[in-house]
Amino acid sequence: MIVYDLLKPLLFRLNPESAHNVAIWALRQGLVGGYQKADDPILATRVWDMAFPNPIGLAAGFDKHAQVIDPMLNLGFGFVEAGSVTPLPQPGNPKPRLFRLTQDAAVINRFGFNSHGLDYFVNNLGQRTRRGIVGANLGKNKLTLDAASDYEKGIEAVVGLAEYLVCNVSSPNTPGLRGLQARSQIDELIKRVLIAREKFGKKLKRLPPLLVKVGPDLDESQMADIAEVALMNRLDGLILGNTTLTRPGLSSLDADQEGGLSGAPLMSLATQCLSHFYRLTEGKIPLIGCGGVANGKDAYAKIRAGASLVQLYSALIYQGPSLILTIKAQLADLIRADGFSSIAQAVGADHR
Ligand SMILES: Cc1cc2nc3c(=O)[nH]c(=O)nc-3n(C[C@H](O)[C@H](O)[C@H](O)COP(=O)(O)O)c2cc1C
């Protein structure tokens, strides 16, 4: 087993994308691991009638091609979201397209959905050997005009292979994608993907929950529209959210790079957005809080703001996989300190 603290200086000497590829390679070889420990029972939670051993999940983008789902579950994540995957393979944007903002504990990326395509993704999903909750995060090919048709293709391909599905309409790096968050577009998209799930999932015992992942840069009226459309169409949940185009008080050299910002500087913006959506949806649909989580306090803040589940990615780059154990231990302590006996009791506590 390789200890991340030893590996990190070497990884940080590589360019960030190569470092990521080395990490994926090491995970596939079984070289990273050994952090497994049974979860504290207070962290167990039920969402969409599924039993999550803990509420801390891996956000989309780390395992875009569904290559390391089992190793990531083995590291202690309560669930893993693979993708975004596009129907056809596509290269994404020219390199460099991933930047470490070390002084800010942040990352900027403009990958633009580099994807091996659905065939490869589906094949990998089919090779899972371990139980665990896995989400399939779906994107669209750059050149597809009818975006909904790409999400329909994604649903057709993965519907029986993932525990939940996500339509990602909030990557800032695919031209026009975020326009799908406008009221009429999101309404049509949600209607079409729900029909696709019904159609392609009809032989399944139960349909996987379908979520939409939105960005943190929406204005009040856009948020209100999305919340209303989600409730009207009985969408199963929302992920709040993706990376931001804003640049809140950064000091790193690469702060002006184009792309989506993630990591610590996103925490406050993303949590405000989550909190707003919890109020708008009146706690009626589960929300996944994502953006800037780096410790147990951050995860707990997301839960109190209204998240039933939490996801992270960027903090993993800076803290390595032992972060997962640390966050879970801190979160369990915080839940107990406030007198709650479950995660569910703490969800939305700030609004009461
Ligand atoms: C390098 C990188 C690639 C990402 N790729 C995707 C993606 O393909 N699909 C997606 O929905 N989100 C993607 N994200 C966004 C993350 O899932 C997450 O929403 C965002 O990074 C905020 O969480 P964090 O601050 O914990 O990183 C990516 C993030 C990073 C840093």
The ligand as an ORCA input file, in Angstrom:
! r2SCAN-3c Opt
* xyz 0 1
  C     -10.959     18.226    -12.542
  C     -12.433     18.268    -12.364
  C     -13.254     17.656    -13.294
  C     -14.644     17.682    -13.117
  N     -15.444     17.041    -14.023
  C     -16.781     16.990    -13.794
  C     -17.630     16.257    -14.676
  O     -17.193     15.607    -15.627
  N     -18.968     16.262    -14.413
  C     -19.506     16.929    -13.341
  O     -20.724     16.877    -13.136
  N     -18.712     17.621    -12.493
  C     -17.387     17.657    -12.694
  N     -16.591     18.356    -11.825
  C     -17.207     19.114    -10.723
  C     -17.215     18.335     -9.412
  O     -18.019     17.192     -9.516
  C     -17.774     19.217     -8.282
  O     -19.082     19.572     -8.597
  C     -16.940     20.481     -8.067
  O     -15.568     20.223     -8.250
  C     -17.150     21.074     -6.679
  O     -16.744     20.173     -5.679
  P     -15.296     20.278     -4.947
  O     -15.122     21.705     -4.531
  O     -15.377     19.325     -3.808
  O     -14.300     19.860     -5.962
  C     -15.198     18.349    -12.001
  C     -14.358     18.962    -11.056
  C     -13.001     18.929    -11.224
  C     -12.116     19.588    -10.197
*
